[in-house]
């Protein structure tokens, strides 16, 4: 369903029962929330929502939670999945404050949660966690020992579902959701996403093998009745209009030289786009934040010496910090922010930026998922991060969250996001910024590991059962729609999706069998079970390649 803000009749908060109205400090739901209200709160159907950052998608989750809490099943539980610990922590703190006084126990589960913590989760009505290997896979791996949790799971809330495209956490999210659908009881799915072109594929995926009622509005939404209720909201639903600019620059000999070369362009971009309003510059390293801030300060000093007008007013009163470099930069209304700073300096910088004393703040990308520091203008200085011994492009999720910091609805009618990248990446980030990047499954590259995990989880399983599980994945939805992405040969075009999946599953099982990670179990050759080596692969969340290296190591290796 495509909506226009002006044509939406806003729902009053009084549409909720008295006890739940108190959690909202506004009289009416906004256009996004009002459009989704009937599907989310008045029905038990699966729902997929795509909307811009800051458009109130969290309330969509809350309406689904309230519906669950009002049901006759007083043991029903909701699980909220978000891709980062920072998002989970934010949700946990907010919902604990607002929902627990009304009798709804909220619990956050991380990779550090021990056995007693999982036992305590039996009493929670809302569980907040991530799809990471050490956390949410506990839902379906370790929690099989806590069947009371799974058997009462009634609602799965998926935040930032567009991370399906990302290597690692995308595959883990896909596996968890597909596993939940296969668990046996009726679970409702509510997913929200940034703007993506193939949202219908997500709606098809979360409803495949699902027992929830059909979608009565399917014809007007342009999807089959078996799909989830689908709501797509454009940029016009953003609280303030966001202008986006992507600039490409020539590659240099190495990434350090390239990112350093971008510094000379920073003040010019701030002058052009920030209009003397707060500007947040995202930089990939702690050292880089100081270098970028210093570069802007030197360029500003050059303007002063040339007696040219300054792009912003300097602070009237001196700002005090423990770090002498920070204090020096602050005299020009410039600062840096990263996790290596002393806490008092970090908090003082945040306060100075919010008050307007600091006009340009150079911060590490982690700030995008942490402290809420909205800015009129956001500049992403370079789109690569150093991790795992090499440089890689930032994740789609991090990119969306960074540009989502642009715009301050309480102060401005618009915001500006500026991206500085290499020439060969300009088209990619232009498409990503405009919401034109198709979501593909990232499961194919990790299929052997996840099929092995299924064998470990199930004890024994048939090839047919594994195929049935795969049919509930996003990979199955996308496979034949874009076969080149999944490296399928030309013969795949003449096969059904079921035949292609059978071939892929057979290949994965053969690899497990060939390397003694799985073996035939029982009297039937069709029944398979993981070996001790397969258990190790699953228990320690190793990659298949790493496991093969370990198996090839000499027995006396140390």
C-alpha positions as CSV (number, residue, x, y, z in Angstrom):
1,X,0.0,0.0,0.0
2,X,1.4,3.4,-1.0
3,X,0.2,6.3,1.1
4,X,0.2,10.1,1.0
5,X,0.5,12.1,4.3
6,X,-2.3,14.5,3.4
7,X,-4.8,11.8,2.7
8,X,-4.5,10.0,6.0
9,X,-7.1,10.4,8.7
10,X,-5.1,10.4,12.0
11,X,-6.1,8.0,14.7
12,X,-6.5,9.4,18.2
13,X,-4.7,7.8,21.0
14,X,-8.1,7.3,22.6
15,X,-8.6,4.4,20.2
16,X,-6.6,2.4,22.7
17,X,-7.9,1.2,26.1
18,X,-7.4,3.7,29.0
19,X,-4.4,1.9,30.6
20,X,-2.4,2.0,27.4
21,X,-3.0,5.7,26.5
22,X,-0.7,6.8,29.3
23,X,2.4,5.5,27.5
24,X,2.0,8.2,24.8
25,X,2.5,11.9,25.3
26,X,0.8,12.9,22.1
27,X,-3.0,13.0,21.3
28,X,-3.0,11.5,17.9
29,X,-0.9,8.9,16.0
30,X,1.0,10.2,13.0
31,X,0.2,9.3,9.4
32,X,2.4,6.2,9.3
33,X,1.1,4.9,12.6
34,X,-2.5,5.7,11.7
35,X,-2.3,4.0,8.3
36,X,-1.0,0.8,9.9
37,X,-3.3,0.9,13.0
38,X,-6.1,-1.4,11.9
39,X,-3.7,-4.1,10.5
40,X,-1.3,-4.0,13.4
41,X,-3.7,-3.4,16.4
42,X,-7.1,-4.6,15.1
43,X,-5.9,-7.9,13.4
44,X,-3.4,-10.7,14.0
45,X,-2.0,-10.7,10.5
46,X,1.7,-10.5,9.6
47,X,2.7,-6.9,8.7
48,X,5.7,-5.4,6.8
49,X,6.3,-1.7,6.9
50,X,8.8,0.4,5.0
51,X,9.2,4.0,6.1
52,X,11.9,6.6,6.4
53,X,14.0,7.1,9.5
54,X,12.3,9.1,12.2
55,X,8.7,8.4,10.9
56,X,7.5,6.7,14.1
57,X,8.0,3.0,13.2
58,X,8.6,2.0,16.8
59,X,5.0,2.7,17.6
60,X,4.0,0.1,15.0
61,X,5.8,-2.5,17.2
62,X,4.2,-1.1,20.3
63,X,0.7,-1.5,18.9
64,X,1.4,-5.1,18.1
65,X,2.7,-5.6,21.6
66,X,-0.4,-4.0,23.2
67,X,-2.6,-6.3,21.1
68,X,-0.7,-9.3,22.4
69,X,-0.9,-8.2,26.0
70,X,-4.7,-7.8,25.7
71,X,-5.2,-11.3,24.4
72,X,-6.6,-14.1,26.7
73,X,-3.2,-15.8,26.6
74,X,-1.5,-14.2,29.6
75,X,1.7,-16.2,28.9
76,X,2.2,-14.9,25.4
77,X,5.6,-13.4,24.7
78,X,7.0,-11.0,22.1
79,X,10.6,-11.1,20.9
80,X,12.1,-7.9,19.4
81,X,15.1,-8.4,17.1
82,X,17.4,-5.5,16.2
83,X,20.7,-5.7,14.4
84,X,22.8,-3.9,17.0
85,X,23.3,-3.9,20.8
86,X,22.9,-0.1,20.8
87,X,19.4,-0.3,19.2
88,X,18.4,-3.1,21.6
89,X,19.7,-1.1,24.6
90,X,17.7,1.9,23.5
91,X,14.5,-0.2,23.1
92,X,15.0,-2.0,26.4
93,X,15.4,1.3,28.4
94,X,12.5,2.9,26.7
95,X,10.1,0.0,27.0
96,X,11.2,-0.8,30.6
97,X,10.3,2.7,31.6
98,X,7.0,2.9,29.8
99,X,5.6,-0.7,29.8
100,X,6.8,-2.3,33.0
101,X,4.7,0.1,35.3
102,X,1.7,-1.4,33.5
103,X,2.7,-5.0,34.3
104,X,4.7,-5.8,31.2
105,X,8.1,-7.3,32.1
106,X,10.7,-6.4,29.6
107,X,14.1,-8.2,29.5
108,X,17.2,-7.7,27.4
109,X,19.2,-10.8,26.4
110,X,22.8,-10.4,25.1
111,X,25.5,-12.9,24.3
112,X,26.6,-12.6,28.0
113,X,23.2,-13.8,29.3
114,X,23.8,-16.9,31.4
115,X,21.5,-19.9,32.2
116,X,19.8,-18.1,35.1
117,X,19.2,-15.1,32.8
118,X,17.5,-17.3,30.3
119,X,15.4,-18.9,33.1
120,X,14.3,-15.4,34.1
121,X,13.2,-14.8,30.6
122,X,10.3,-17.2,31.2
123,X,8.6,-14.4,33.2
124,X,9.2,-11.7,30.7
125,X,6.4,-10.7,28.2
126,X,8.8,-8.8,25.9
127,X,12.3,-10.0,25.2
128,X,14.8,-7.7,23.4
129,X,17.8,-9.2,21.6
130,X,19.9,-9.3,18.4
131,X,20.3,-11.9,15.7
132,X,24.0,-12.3,16.5
133,X,25.5,-15.7,16.9
134,X,26.0,-15.5,20.6
135,X,22.6,-13.9,21.4
136,X,19.5,-14.5,19.4
137,X,20.5,-17.9,18.1
138,X,20.1,-18.8,21.8
139,X,16.4,-18.4,21.1
140,X,16.4,-21.5,19.0
141,X,19.6,-23.3,19.9
142,X,20.1,-23.0,23.6
143,X,16.4,-22.2,24.3
144,X,15.3,-25.6,23.3
145,X,16.2,-26.4,26.9
146,X,13.8,-23.6,27.9
147,X,10.7,-24.8,25.9
148,X,8.4,-22.6,28.0
149,X,9.8,-19.6,26.3
150,X,9.5,-20.9,22.7
151,X,6.1,-22.5,23.3
152,X,4.7,-19.1,24.4
153,X,6.2,-17.1,21.6
154,X,3.3,-15.3,19.9
155,X,4.9,-12.2,18.3
156,X,8.3,-11.7,16.5
157,X,9.2,-8.0,15.9
158,X,11.9,-7.5,13.3
159,X,13.6,-4.1,13.2
160,X,15.7,-3.0,10.2
161,X,14.8,-6.1,8.3
162,X,16.7,-4.8,5.3
163,X,19.9,-6.1,6.9
164,X,19.0,-9.4,5.2
165,X,21.3,-8.2,2.5
166,X,24.3,-8.0,4.8
167,X,26.9,-10.8,5.2
168,X,26.9,-12.4,8.6
169,X,24.0,-10.8,10.6
170,X,21.7,-10.9,7.6
171,X,22.0,-14.7,7.3
172,X,21.6,-15.1,11.0
173,X,18.4,-13.1,11.0
174,X,17.1,-15.1,8.0
175,X,17.8,-18.4,9.7
176,X,16.2,-17.4,13.0
177,X,13.0,-16.1,11.4
178,X,12.8,-19.2,9.1
179,X,13.4,-21.4,12.1
180,X,10.6,-19.7,14.1
181,X,8.2,-20.3,11.2
182,X,9.1,-24.0,11.3
183,X,8.7,-24.3,15.0
184,X,5.1,-25.4,14.9
185,X,2.8,-22.9,16.7
186,X,1.3,-19.7,15.3
187,X,3.7,-16.8,15.5
188,X,2.8,-13.4,14.2
189,X,5.6,-11.4,12.4
190,X,5.8,-7.6,12.2
191,X,8.8,-6.3,10.3
192,X,9.9,-2.7,9.6
193,X,12.5,-1.6,7.0
194,X,14.2,1.3,5.4
195,X,13.0,2.1,1.9
196,X,13.7,-0.8,-0.4
197,X,12.3,-1.6,-3.9
198,X,11.5,-5.3,-3.3
199,X,9.5,-5.1,-0.1
200,X,7.0,-7.6,-1.6
201,X,9.7,-10.3,-1.4
202,X,10.0,-9.6,2.4
203,X,6.2,-9.8,2.7
204,X,6.2,-13.1,0.8
205,X,9.0,-14.5,2.9
206,X,7.7,-13.9,6.4
207,X,4.3,-15.3,5.4
208,X,5.6,-18.4,3.7
209,X,4.7,-21.5,5.8
210,X,3.0,-19.1,8.3
211,X,-0.3,-20.0,9.9
212,X,-1.6,-16.4,10.3
213,X,-4.8,-15.3,8.5
214,X,-4.7,-14.2,4.8
215,X,-4.4,-10.5,3.8
216,X,-7.9,-9.1,3.0
217,X,-6.3,-6.0,1.5
218,X,-4.0,-7.9,-0.9
219,X,-5.6,-6.7,-4.1
220,X,-5.2,-3.0,-3.2
221,X,-1.7,-3.6,-2.0
222,X,-0.8,-5.4,-5.2
223,X,0.3,-8.7,-3.5
224,X,-1.2,-12.2,-3.2
225,X,-3.6,-12.8,-0.3
226,X,-1.0,-15.2,1.3
227,X,1.4,-12.3,1.7
228,X,1.7,-10.1,4.8
229,X,-0.1,-6.8,5.0
230,X,2.3,-4.4,3.2
231,X,2.7,-0.7,3.8
232,X,5.2,1.4,1.9
233,X,5.8,5.0,2.9
234,X,7.9,7.4,0.8
235,X,10.3,10.2,1.7
236,X,7.3,12.6,2.1
237,X,6.5,10.9,5.4
238,X,9.9,11.9,6.9
239,X,9.5,14.4,9.7
240,X,11.6,16.8,7.8
241,X,12.7,16.7,4.1
242,X,16.1,15.2,3.6
243,X,18.3,16.3,0.7
244,X,21.1,13.9,-0.3
245,X,24.4,14.5,-2.1
246,X,26.9,11.9,-3.1
247,X,30.4,13.1,-4.2
248,X,32.9,10.8,-5.8
249,X,36.7,11.3,-5.5
250,X,39.6,9.6,-7.3
251,X,41.3,6.6,-5.7
252,X,44.7,7.1,-4.2
253,X,47.5,4.6,-3.4
254,X,45.9,3.4,-0.2
255,X,42.9,4.1,1.9
256,X,44.7,6.1,4.6
257,X,45.9,8.5,1.9
258,X,42.4,8.7,0.4
259,X,40.6,9.5,3.6
260,X,43.2,12.1,4.5
261,X,42.8,13.7,1.1
262,X,39.1,14.2,1.8
263,X,39.8,16.5,4.8
264,X,40.7,19.4,2.5
265,X,37.1,19.3,1.1
266,X,35.4,19.3,4.5
267,X,35.0,23.1,5.2
268,X,33.8,23.7,1.6
269,X,31.1,21.1,2.1
270,X,30.1,22.5,5.5
271,X,29.9,26.0,4.0
272,X,27.8,24.8,1.1
273,X,25.4,22.5,2.9
274,X,25.3,23.3,6.6
275,X,24.2,26.9,6.4
276,X,25.7,27.8,9.8
277,X,23.6,25.1,11.4
278,X,25.0,22.0,13.4
279,X,27.0,19.6,11.2
280,X,28.0,16.1,12.2
281,X,30.9,14.6,10.3
282,X,31.3,10.8,10.5
283,X,34.8,9.5,10.4
284,X,35.9,5.8,10.5
285,X,38.6,6.0,13.2
286,X,39.3,7.7,16.5
287,X,42.5,9.3,15.2
288,X,40.6,10.3,12.1
289,X,38.1,12.4,14.1
290,X,40.9,14.5,15.5
291,X,42.6,14.9,12.1
292,X,39.3,15.9,10.4
293,X,38.5,18.4,13.2
294,X,42.0,19.8,13.0
295,X,41.7,20.2,9.2
296,X,38.5,22.1,9.4
297,X,39.9,24.4,12.1
298,X,43.0,25.2,10.0
299,X,40.8,25.9,6.9
300,X,38.7,28.2,9.1
301,X,41.8,30.0,10.3
302,X,42.7,30.5,6.7
303,X,39.4,32.3,6.1
304,X,40.0,34.5,9.1
305,X,43.5,35.5,7.8
306,X,42.1,36.3,4.4
307,X,39.4,38.4,6.2
308,X,36.6,36.4,4.5
309,X,33.3,35.9,6.3
310,X,33.2,32.9,8.6
311,X,30.5,30.2,8.0
312,X,29.4,30.2,11.7
313,X,29.9,32.3,14.8
314,X,32.5,31.2,17.3
315,X,31.4,30.4,20.9
316,X,31.0,33.6,23.0
317,X,32.2,31.9,26.2
318,X,35.2,29.5,26.4
319,X,34.4,25.8,26.6
320,X,36.4,23.8,29.1
321,X,37.6,20.2,28.5
322,X,40.3,18.0,30.0
323,X,41.8,17.3,26.6
324,X,43.9,20.3,25.6
325,X,43.5,19.7,21.8
326,X,39.7,19.5,22.3
327,X,39.7,22.8,24.2
328,X,41.8,24.4,21.5
329,X,39.4,23.3,18.7
330,X,36.4,24.3,20.7
331,X,37.4,28.0,20.6
332,X,36.4,27.8,16.9
333,X,33.2,25.9,17.5
334,X,34.7,22.6,16.4
335,X,35.1,19.3,18.3
336,X,35.7,15.6,18.0
337,X,33.9,12.6,19.7
338,X,35.0,9.0,20.1
339,X,34.9,6.2,22.7
340,X,38.5,6.7,23.7
341,X,37.8,10.1,25.3
342,X,37.3,10.5,29.0
343,X,33.6,10.3,29.9
344,X,33.3,13.9,31.2
345,X,34.7,15.3,27.9
346,X,32.4,13.2,25.8
347,X,29.3,14.4,27.8
348,X,30.5,18.0,27.6
349,X,31.0,17.8,23.9
350,X,27.5,16.3,23.4
351,X,26.0,19.1,25.5
352,X,27.9,21.8,23.7
353,X,26.7,20.4,20.3
354,X,23.1,20.2,21.5
355,X,23.3,23.8,22.8
356,X,24.8,25.1,19.6
357,X,28.2,26.2,21.0
358,X,29.8,23.5,18.9
359,X,28.8,23.8,15.2
360,X,31.0,21.1,13.6
361,X,31.4,17.7,15.4
362,X,33.7,15.0,13.9
363,X,32.7,11.7,15.4
364,X,33.3,8.0,14.9
365,X,30.6,6.1,13.1
366,X,29.6,4.3,16.4
367,X,27.8,7.6,17.3
368,X,25.2,6.8,14.7
369,X,23.8,4.0,16.8
370,X,24.5,5.5,20.2
371,X,23.8,8.9,21.6
372,X,21.0,10.9,20.0
373,X,22.7,13.9,18.5
374,X,20.6,15.1,15.6
375,X,22.2,17.6,13.2
376,X,20.9,19.7,10.4
377,X,23.7,18.4,8.2
378,X,25.5,15.0,8.2
379,X,28.7,14.4,6.2
380,X,30.1,10.9,5.8
381,X,33.8,11.4,5.3
382,X,34.8,8.2,3.4
383,X,32.7,5.0,3.2
384,X,35.2,2.4,4.2
385,X,36.0,1.1,7.7
386,X,39.1,-0.8,8.9
387,X,38.1,-4.1,10.4
388,X,39.4,-7.7,10.5
389,X,42.8,-6.7,9.1
390,X,41.5,-4.9,6.0
391,X,39.3,-2.1,4.6
392,X,35.7,-2.8,3.7
393,X,32.7,-0.6,2.7
394,X,30.4,0.3,5.6
395,X,27.3,-1.8,6.0
396,X,24.1,-0.7,4.5
397,X,22.6,-0.5,8.0
398,X,25.3,1.8,9.3
399,X,25.0,4.0,6.2
400,X,21.2,4.3,6.6
401,X,21.6,5.1,10.3
402,X,24.2,7.8,9.6
403,X,22.2,9.7,7.0
404,X,19.2,9.2,9.3
405,X,20.9,11.6,11.8
406,X,20.4,14.5,9.4
407,X,17.5,16.8,10.1
408,X,16.1,18.1,13.4
409,X,12.3,18.0,13.2
410,X,12.0,20.2,16.3
411,X,14.0,23.0,14.6
412,X,14.2,22.5,10.9
413,X,11.9,21.8,7.9
414,X,14.7,20.0,6.2
415,X,18.1,18.2,6.6
416,X,21.1,17.5,4.4
417,X,23.1,14.3,4.1
418,X,26.5,14.4,2.2
419,X,28.4,11.3,1.3
420,X,32.1,11.4,0.3
421,X,33.3,8.2,-1.4
422,X,35.5,6.8,-4.2
423,X,34.3,7.4,-7.7
424,X,33.7,3.6,-8.3
425,X,31.3,3.6,-5.3
426,X,29.3,6.7,-6.1
427,X,26.5,4.9,-8.0
428,X,26.1,2.3,-5.1
429,X,25.7,5.0,-2.5
430,X,23.4,7.1,-4.7
431,X,21.1,4.1,-5.1
432,X,21.3,3.2,-1.4
433,X,20.5,6.8,-0.4
434,X,17.5,6.8,-2.7
435,X,16.2,3.4,-1.5
436,X,16.8,1.7,-4.8
437,X,19.0,-1.1,-3.6
438,X,17.3,-4.5,-3.9
439,X,17.5,-6.8,-0.9
440,X,19.1,-10.1,-1.6
441,X,19.6,-13.1,0.7
442,X,23.1,-13.5,2.2
443,X,22.3,-17.0,3.4
444,X,23.7,-18.8,0.3
445,X,27.3,-18.0,1.3
446,X,26.8,-19.6,4.7
447,X,24.3,-22.3,3.9
448,X,26.6,-25.3,4.8
449,X,27.1,-23.9,8.4
450,X,23.4,-23.2,8.9
451,X,22.3,-26.6,7.6
452,X,24.8,-28.2,10.0
453,X,23.3,-26.1,12.8
454,X,19.9,-27.4,11.9
455,X,21.1,-31.0,12.1
456,X,22.6,-30.3,15.5
457,X,19.4,-28.6,16.7
458,X,17.1,-31.4,15.4
459,X,19.2,-34.3,16.5
460,X,18.4,-36.2,13.4
461,X,16.7,-35.0,10.2
462,X,15.8,-36.1,6.7
463,X,16.9,-34.3,3.6
464,X,13.2,-33.6,2.9
465,X,12.9,-31.9,6.3
466,X,15.9,-29.7,5.6
467,X,14.4,-28.8,2.2
468,X,11.2,-27.8,3.8
469,X,13.0,-25.6,6.2
470,X,14.9,-24.0,3.3
471,X,11.6,-23.3,1.5
472,X,10.8,-21.0,4.4
473,X,13.9,-18.8,3.8
474,X,14.3,-15.5,2.0
475,X,16.9,-17.3,-0.2
476,X,14.1,-19.4,-1.6
477,X,12.0,-16.3,-2.4
478,X,14.9,-14.5,-4.2
479,X,16.7,-17.5,-5.8
480,X,15.1,-17.6,-9.2
481,X,14.3,-13.9,-9.4
482,X,17.9,-13.0,-9.6
483,X,19.8,-16.3,-10.4
484,X,23.0,-14.5,-11.4
485,X,23.4,-13.1,-7.9
486,X,23.5,-16.6,-6.5
487,X,25.9,-17.9,-9.1
488,X,23.4,-20.3,-10.6
489,X,24.3,-21.8,-14.0
490,X,22.2,-21.3,-17.1
491,X,20.2,-24.5,-16.6
492,X,18.6,-23.0,-13.5
493,X,16.3,-21.0,-15.6
494,X,14.6,-24.2,-16.9
495,X,14.1,-25.6,-13.3
496,X,11.5,-24.9,-10.7
497,X,12.6,-23.1,-7.5
498,X,12.0,-26.4,-5.7
499,X,14.3,-28.3,-8.0
500,X,17.0,-25.6,-7.6
501,X,16.7,-25.7,-3.8
502,X,16.9,-29.5,-3.8
503,X,20.2,-29.3,-5.7
504,X,21.6,-26.7,-3.4
505,X,20.6,-28.7,-0.2
506,X,22.1,-31.9,-1.7
507,X,25.4,-30.1,-2.4
508,X,25.6,-28.7,1.1
509,X,24.8,-32.1,2.7
510,X,27.4,-33.8,0.5
511,X,30.0,-31.4,1.7
512,X,29.1,-32.1,5.3
513,X,29.2,-35.8,4.7
514,X,32.4,-35.7,2.7
515,X,34.2,-33.9,5.6
516,X,32.8,-36.1,8.4
517,X,30.6,-33.4,9.8
518,X,27.3,-35.3,9.1
519,X,26.5,-39.0,8.7
520,X,23.6,-41.3,8.1
521,X,21.6,-42.0,11.3
522,X,19.4,-45.0,12.1
523,X,18.1,-47.6,9.8
524,X,17.2,-45.2,7.0
525,X,20.0,-43.7,4.8
526,X,17.8,-40.7,4.4
527,X,18.1,-39.8,8.1
528,X,21.1,-37.6,8.9
529,X,22.8,-36.5,12.1
530,X,25.7,-34.2,12.9
531,X,28.9,-35.9,14.0
532,X,31.0,-34.7,16.9
533,X,32.9,-32.5,14.5
534,X,29.5,-31.1,13.3
535,X,28.6,-30.4,16.9
536,X,31.9,-28.4,17.3
537,X,31.2,-26.4,14.1
538,X,27.8,-25.4,15.5
539,X,28.7,-24.9,19.2
540,X,31.6,-22.5,18.5
541,X,30.0,-20.8,15.5
542,X,32.9,-21.6,13.2
543,X,32.9,-21.0,9.5
544,X,33.0,-24.1,7.3
545,X,36.4,-23.0,5.9
546,X,37.9,-22.6,9.4
547,X,36.5,-26.1,10.4
548,X,38.2,-27.6,7.3
549,X,41.5,-26.1,8.3
550,X,41.2,-27.5,11.8
551,X,40.3,-30.9,10.4
552,X,43.4,-30.8,8.2
553,X,45.8,-29.9,11.1
554,X,48.2,-32.6,12.4
555,X,46.9,-34.4,15.5
556,X,50.0,-33.1,17.5
557,X,49.6,-29.5,16.4
558,X,49.6,-26.9,19.1
